[in-house]
């Protein structure tokens, strides 16, 4: 977070989700952004995603003809925790739907438009070890989905199954 008085980054409150970037904005914009951030923090918490795993940034991406600003939530998967991170990746559409539903009952819909969520993987999550683990999880999911003898159509891992150790495919 940005401290306007000193021009330096101020420490985030204890236990808060981190904001990964800053911009100079009006107090009204900051209030709207803070409300969006709190709503997303609440939704992530309900999903079982621990603080520190995901960083949240709220950004204005444009305006509508009626004068309302369009806000998006930028989620940065900052830390890989196998179970919870996979949950985050798989549940992104659910998270967005729940956020939209929660917004229906707030004043934010009157003053802004929610443009959705974007997810970005931080460099630690793009390491070869983590990418290999993600690959194995995908293969296991596809293998489990096809246990009833049916082929899992259209999956990118169909051709990669031949390279997976038999211990993973024989589960």
C-alpha positions as CSV (number, residue, x, y, z in Angstrom):
1,X,0.0,0.0,0.0
2,X,1.1,3.5,-0.7
3,X,1.6,6.2,2.0
4,X,0.8,9.6,0.3
5,X,2.5,11.6,3.0
6,X,6.0,10.1,2.8
7,X,5.8,8.7,-0.7
8,X,7.0,5.3,0.6
9,X,5.2,2.0,0.9
10,X,3.4,1.6,4.1
11,X,3.3,-1.9,5.7
12,X,0.1,-3.8,5.2
13,X,-2.1,-4.4,8.2
14,X,-1.3,-7.6,10.0
15,X,-3.0,-10.6,8.2
16,X,-4.2,-8.5,5.3
17,X,-3.9,-9.6,1.7
18,X,-1.1,-7.7,0.0
19,X,-1.7,-5.2,-2.8
20,X,1.0,-5.8,-5.4
21,X,1.0,-2.3,-7.0
22,X,-0.2,1.2,-6.3
23,X,-1.6,4.1,-8.2
24,X,-2.5,7.7,-7.2
25,X,-6.3,7.9,-7.0
26,X,-9.0,10.0,-5.4
27,X,-10.3,9.2,-1.9
28,X,-13.7,8.1,-3.5
29,X,-11.9,5.6,-5.8
30,X,-9.8,4.3,-2.8
31,X,-13.1,3.7,-0.9
32,X,-14.6,1.7,-3.7
33,X,-11.4,-0.2,-4.2
34,X,-11.1,-1.0,-0.5
35,X,-14.7,-2.3,-0.5
36,X,-13.9,-4.5,-3.5
37,X,-10.7,-5.7,-1.8
38,X,-12.6,-6.6,1.4
39,X,-15.3,-8.4,-0.5
40,X,-12.7,-10.5,-2.4
41,X,-10.8,-11.2,0.8
42,X,-14.0,-12.5,2.4
43,X,-14.7,-14.7,-0.6
44,X,-11.2,-16.1,-0.7
45,X,-11.4,-16.8,3.0
46,X,-14.6,-18.7,2.6
47,X,-13.0,-20.7,-0.2
48,X,-10.3,-21.7,2.2
49,X,-7.5,-19.7,0.6
50,X,-5.1,-18.5,3.3
51,X,-3.8,-15.0,3.4
52,X,-0.4,-14.6,1.8
53,X,-1.3,-17.2,-0.9
54,X,-3.0,-14.6,-3.1
55,X,-2.3,-10.9,-3.5
56,X,-5.2,-8.7,-4.5
57,X,-5.1,-5.5,-6.6
58,X,-8.2,-3.6,-7.6
59,X,-7.9,-1.6,-10.8
60,X,-10.1,0.8,-12.8
61,X,-10.1,-0.3,-16.4
62,X,-12.5,2.1,-17.9
63,X,-15.8,3.8,-17.7
64,X,-19.4,3.1,-18.8
65,X,-21.6,5.4,-20.7
66,X,-23.6,6.2,-17.5
67,X,-20.4,7.5,-15.9
68,X,-19.6,4.6,-13.6
69,X,-16.1,3.2,-13.4
70,X,-15.4,-0.4,-14.3
71,X,-13.3,-2.2,-11.7
72,X,-11.5,-5.6,-12.0
73,X,-9.9,-7.7,-9.4
74,X,-6.3,-8.8,-10.2
75,X,-5.4,-11.9,-8.2
76,X,-1.8,-12.9,-8.1
77,X,-1.1,-16.5,-6.9
78,X,2.0,-15.6,-4.9
79,X,2.7,-18.8,-3.1
80,X,2.1,-22.5,-4.1
81,X,0.3,-24.5,-1.5
82,X,-0.7,-27.7,-3.4
83,X,-4.3,-28.3,-2.1
84,X,-5.3,-24.7,-1.7
85,X,-3.6,-23.4,-4.8
86,X,-5.3,-26.1,-6.9
87,X,-8.6,-25.1,-5.2
88,X,-8.0,-21.5,-6.2
89,X,-7.2,-22.4,-9.8
90,X,-10.2,-24.7,-10.2
91,X,-12.6,-22.4,-8.3
92,X,-11.9,-19.1,-10.1
93,X,-15.2,-19.2,-12.1
94,X,-17.0,-20.0,-8.8
95,X,-15.2,-17.3,-7.0
96,X,-16.1,-14.7,-9.6
97,X,-19.8,-15.8,-9.6
98,X,-19.9,-15.6,-5.8
99,X,-18.3,-12.1,-5.8
100,X,-20.8,-10.9,-8.4
101,X,-23.7,-12.3,-6.3
102,X,-22.3,-10.6,-3.1
103,X,-22.0,-7.3,-5.0
104,X,-25.7,-7.4,-5.9
105,X,-26.5,-6.6,-2.3
106,X,-24.1,-3.7,-1.9
107,X,-23.9,0.0,-2.9
108,X,-20.9,-0.8,-5.1
109,X,-23.3,-1.8,-8.0
110,X,-24.8,1.7,-7.9
111,X,-21.5,3.5,-8.2
112,X,-19.3,1.1,-10.2
113,X,-19.3,-1.9,-12.6
114,X,-17.5,-5.2,-11.7
115,X,-15.5,-6.3,-14.7
116,X,-14.5,-9.6,-13.3
117,X,-11.4,-11.3,-12.0
118,X,-8.0,-11.9,-13.6
119,X,-5.5,-14.4,-12.2
120,X,-1.7,-14.2,-12.6
121,X,0.9,-16.7,-11.4
122,X,3.9,-15.1,-9.7
123,X,7.4,-16.3,-10.6
124,X,7.7,-18.7,-7.6
125,X,4.6,-20.5,-8.9
126,X,6.1,-20.8,-12.4
127,X,9.2,-22.6,-11.2
128,X,10.0,-26.0,-12.8
129,X,9.2,-27.9,-9.6
130,X,5.8,-26.3,-9.2
131,X,4.9,-26.6,-12.9
132,X,5.8,-30.3,-12.7
133,X,3.5,-30.7,-9.7
134,X,0.7,-28.9,-11.5
135,X,1.2,-31.2,-14.5
136,X,0.9,-34.2,-12.2
137,X,-2.2,-32.9,-10.6
138,X,-3.9,-32.4,-14.0
139,X,-2.9,-35.9,-15.1
140,X,-4.3,-37.4,-11.8
141,X,-7.6,-35.4,-12.3
142,X,-7.9,-36.6,-15.8
143,X,-7.1,-40.1,-14.9
144,X,-9.6,-40.1,-12.1
145,X,-12.3,-38.6,-14.4
146,X,-11.7,-41.4,-16.8
147,X,-11.8,-44.3,-14.3
148,X,-15.2,-45.4,-15.4
149,X,-13.6,-46.5,-18.6
150,X,-14.6,-43.5,-20.7
151,X,-12.1,-41.4,-22.4
152,X,-11.7,-37.8,-21.2
153,X,-12.2,-35.9,-24.5
154,X,-10.4,-32.8,-25.5
155,X,-7.9,-32.9,-22.6
156,X,-4.4,-31.5,-23.4
157,X,-2.8,-34.3,-21.3
158,X,-4.1,-37.2,-23.3
159,X,-0.8,-37.4,-25.2
160,X,1.3,-36.8,-22.1
161,X,-0.1,-39.8,-20.2
162,X,2.4,-42.1,-21.9
163,X,5.2,-40.1,-20.2
164,X,3.7,-40.3,-16.7
165,X,5.2,-42.9,-14.3
166,X,3.1,-45.9,-13.9
167,X,2.8,-45.2,-10.1
168,X,0.7,-42.1,-10.9
169,X,-1.5,-43.7,-13.6
170,X,-2.0,-47.0,-11.6
171,X,-3.7,-45.2,-8.7
